Amino acid sequence: MDSGVAPFPALVSYQRFVEWMPSTLIPLSIYLHSCFGQWKGVSVMDSTKIAVCHNRRIKGHKVFKDIGRRGKTSFDWFKGFKLHLVCNDKGELLNIAVTAGNCI
């Protein structure tokens, strides 16, 4: 049942999307910071890995060669980054940080 009409006719092309991405970093950062909660009582910090490739491909992976690092979680090794989050007792986000994978 193809009607010949694109499902999302107003959608921008992939190339245009990639061109727009750098210009959205600052506005998105400002918006995220405005959503932070208030420091109250107990805070919880946790981190999760952002792997850039499978472990078998670490030696040949070149995309984040200079900034992605080999790190370890409680389960396994990975290459990439760590996302650190701090939340208050209500579950509101207080702070975030992205570090190399080898940071604690």
Backbone torsions as a table, in degrees:
resi	resn	phi	psi	omega
1	MET	NA	56.1	178.2
2	ASP	-83.6	118.2	-178.9
3	SER	-87.4	-5.1	179.9
4	GLY	83.3	3.3	179.8
5	VAL	-105.6	134.4	178.4
6	ALA	-64.6	142.1	-178.3
7	PRO	-63.0	-32.8	180.0
8	PHE	-131.2	81.6	-173.9
9	PRO	-67.0	-24.9	-178.1
10	ALA	-90.5	1.1	-178.1
11	LEU	-70.7	138.5	179.2
12	VAL	-77.4	160.9	179.3
13	SER	-72.3	162.9	179.3
14	TYR	-60.9	-42.7	-179.9
15	GLN	-59.6	-43.5	179.2
16	ARG	-67.0	-38.1	176.9
17	PHE	-60.2	-45.1	179.4
18	VAL	-64.0	-36.3	177.8
19	GLU	-67.6	-34.6	-179.2
20	TRP	-76.5	-26.1	-173.1
21	MET	-52.6	-49.4	-179.0
22	PRO	-60.6	-32.8	-178.5
23	SER	-74.3	-11.7	-179.5
24	THR	-95.7	-8.0	-175.6
25	LEU	-61.1	-49.3	-177.6
26	ILE	-67.0	-48.0	177.2
27	PRO	-60.6	-39.3	178.0
28	LEU	-66.5	-37.5	177.7
29	SER	-64.7	-41.9	178.4
30	ILE	-64.4	-43.3	178.5
31	TYR	-62.5	-44.6	179.7
32	LEU	-60.9	-43.0	179.3
33	HIS	-63.4	-33.9	179.1
34	SER	-71.0	-18.3	179.5
35	CYS	-87.8	-5.9	-178.6
36	PHE	-63.7	145.8	176.8
37	GLY	-85.1	-171.1	-179.5
38	GLN	-102.6	145.7	175.6
39	TRP	-68.9	118.2	179.5
40	LYS	-144.8	118.6	173.9
41	GLY	61.5	-123.0	-172.7
42	VAL	-85.7	136.2	175.1
43	SER	-121.6	148.6	-179.0
44	VAL	-122.3	134.5	178.2
45	MET	-119.1	139.3	177.4
46	ASP	-148.0	163.3	177.8
47	SER	-138.2	157.4	177.0
48	THR	-139.9	154.5	-178.2
49	LYS	-82.8	150.1	169.5
50	ILE	-122.3	89.6	-177.0
51	ALA	-75.9	138.0	179.7
52	VAL	-98.2	-12.5	177.5
53	CYS	-161.8	166.5	176.6
54	HIS	-71.8	151.7	-178.1
55	ASN	-56.4	-33.4	-179.3
56	ARG	-68.6	-19.5	-175.8
57	ARG	-105.9	10.0	-175.7
58	ILE	-59.5	-44.7	-176.1
59	LYS	-66.0	-32.7	-178.4
60	GLY	-94.8	-6.6	-176.5
61	HIS	-76.1	128.9	-175.1
62	LYS	-122.2	-5.8	-173.8
63	VAL	-63.5	-50.7	178.7
64	PHE	-111.2	41.2	-173.7
65	LYS	-57.8	-40.9	-174.1
66	ASP	-89.7	-21.8	-175.9
67	ILE	-115.2	-28.3	176.2
68	GLY	-77.8	136.4	-176.9
69	ARG	-123.5	159.3	176.8
70	ARG	-75.5	127.5	-178.5
71	GLY	-137.2	174.7	-178.1
72	LYS	-133.1	135.2	170.3
73	THR	-102.4	-174.0	177.3
74	SER	-70.9	-13.4	-177.6
75	PHE	-105.6	-42.7	-173.3
76	ASP	-159.4	176.4	175.4
77	TRP	-90.5	156.5	178.6
78	PHE	-156.8	166.9	171.7
79	LYS	-120.1	129.8	179.5
80	GLY	154.2	-129.3	-173.3
81	PHE	-132.6	168.8	172.6
82	LYS	-122.8	137.3	175.0
83	LEU	-103.1	118.8	179.8
84	HIS	-105.2	131.5	179.7
85	LEU	-126.5	142.3	174.5
86	VAL	-121.8	125.9	-179.8
87	CYS	-123.3	150.8	175.3
88	ASN	-88.7	-175.0	-176.3
89	ASP	-68.7	-14.1	176.8
90	LYS	-93.6	-1.5	-178.8
91	GLY	85.3	9.4	178.2
92	GLU	-80.2	142.0	179.7
93	LEU	-72.5	130.9	179.8
94	LEU	-107.2	-36.7	-179.3
95	ASN	-162.5	156.1	176.6
96	ILE	-137.9	156.7	174.5
97	ALA	-154.8	142.0	173.3
98	VAL	-113.9	124.3	-179.1
99	THR	-125.8	170.3	173.8
100	ALA	-64.0	157.1	-174.8
101	GLY	-63.2	-22.4	-177.5
102	ASN	-88.3	0.4	177.4
103	CYS	-80.8	148.9	-179.1
104	ILE	-87.1	NA	NA
